[in-house]
Amino acid sequence: MLSGHTGGDVVRHSEMFPALRSRGLSVERTAEVLGLIGVFLDDRPSSFDRWLESKLDGLAAGIRRDVQDWARLLHDGGPRSQPRDVATVWGYLNRLRPALLEWSNRYDHLREVTRDDVLAHLATVHGSQRRHTLVALRSLFARAKKSGTIFKNPTSRIRVGQQESGVIQPLESEDVRSSVAAVTRPADRLILALAAIHAARPGAIRRLQLDDLDIGNRRLVIDGRVRPLDELTLQAALAWLEHRRRWPDTANPHLLINKQTALETGPISGVSVSAALRGQTATLERLRVDRQLEEALVHGPDPLHLAEVFGLAEKTAIRYAESARMLLGEAAEQSAQ
């Protein structure tokens, strides 16, 4: 790639495929090296830009400008706002597109949309879909009002409503056993233990560092919270550390690595964390929820205890406590009968 390079030249991503593919070399790794020495130019069109263009297609020009400005602010952030996760932007715009297309048939600008228009569209969706749609509409119109393209926010004083949550149910023993049988690799066994015993989220599992595991003192630090290291997790961790020695020269500080991340310093992907339990009823998320519910059932439905043990937010801890209280009440009634 650098055979004809002179000072000031750059290597474009579009130029790399012919030279590298015939030699079976990694474009990603080559781009990384060229980027480190300052001669790489990524000229690929952004996947987000392509997606956004497709979602803006069919909108009236004035509505399109406001929606594009709002979506880019969500994605890229601004002077007083942090960038949002791309999945949030996708979800917001996908949810609003039917309404935006309908309004584009009648209006040229968002400032023509009335409160009645918003209520009419909200009447077509129900439950969580209504709540999510209203949240997205509020975000869009708040941005348009701040930028001065509308004079009045038509979503003002429209209540989102309180989300009613059902009783959290424990997992069936057969489902848990099926997930335990599905994990055969040392890394997957450790991941399952972290979720099922310590209620660790997939993101927290990915972020774990080697220094977070203190085998001598039987402690584990998950997202800043110190937890005792039980025997099952300890044995899973020891088995994984033995397996991890196949990459003795890696500089990656994360506890969990694979053959790709052993050459880097970043965490494994979310797909790598959840792959072993794909298709199982007892997924990592369900196991995490089940562990927190079990704590409430065994030690009593005390929100303060749950918040202290797992670092839960107040409302989340109360929900687990209420579910445990109802389940315990049902069990008592059945026993009495």
C-alpha positions, 0 to 999 in steps of 0.5 A: 500500500505504501510502495508509491507513497510520497509525503502528504499522500494518503491511502484511501479505504476504497483503494485497499481492497484490490491490493489486500484481498488478493493476498488474503490480508485484513483490510481492517488491520491494515487500516488501523496501522495506516491510521496510526501513522497518519496516512489513512483516509476512510472515504466510505459513506457512513452507514448511518448517513445511508440509513438516515437518507432512506428514512427521510425519503418521502418527507416534505422538504420543511419537515425533512430539514427539521427531522434531519437536524434532530436525528443528527443531533441525537447521533452526533451530540452537540455543545450541550448534549451527549450523543445517543446510542445509535439504536435509540436514534433508529428506534425514534425515527422508525417509530415516527416515520408513519406519522411524518409521512402522513403529515407530509401529505398535508403539511410542508413544515412541522410548525403546521402540525397541531396538538390534534394531529399528535393526539390523532396519531397517538390514538392509533398506538397503544401501551408501550408503543404509545409511550415510546412514540410520545417520548420520540415526538417530544424530543423532535418538537423540543429540538425544533422549538429550540432551533426556532423552526416552530413557535409552539410545541404541540406535544406540551401537556400530553401525558406519557402515563405511568407504565404498568409493569407485571409481576416478574416471574422466576425462571423454570428449573428446566430452563436454567438447566438447559442454559447450563448445559449449553455452555461448554467453553471456559469463557461462556461458563464464567459469563453464565456465572457472572450473570446468574450469581452476581446479576451482572449485565452483559456490558458490565461483563465485557468491561471487567478487567483482570484487576477486578478479579482478586482471587487471593482475597476472594473478591470481584469488582463489578462496575465499581461494586465489590462482591464476594467471590463464591466457590462456583464463580471462583472455579469458573474464573480459574478455568478461564484464566488457565485457558486465557494463557494461550495468549501469553503476550496480549496487552489487553487488560480485560478479563475476557478476551478472544483471538481478535481482542487478544491483538487489541486492548478493547473488550469483546463484543456483545455478540460474543458475550451472549452467543452461547445462550442464543435461543435459550429461554434462560438468556443472560438477561433473564438469568440476571433478572432471576437472580435479583428476584431470588434475592428478594424471595430469599431475604425478603422483599426489601428494596433497600437490601436489593439496592445495596446488593445489586446497585439497583435504582430506587424504582427498579428495587421497588419493582423487584420487591413488589413482585417478590411480595406478590409471589410470596403471598400467592405461595402462602395462599396455596399452602393454606389451601 
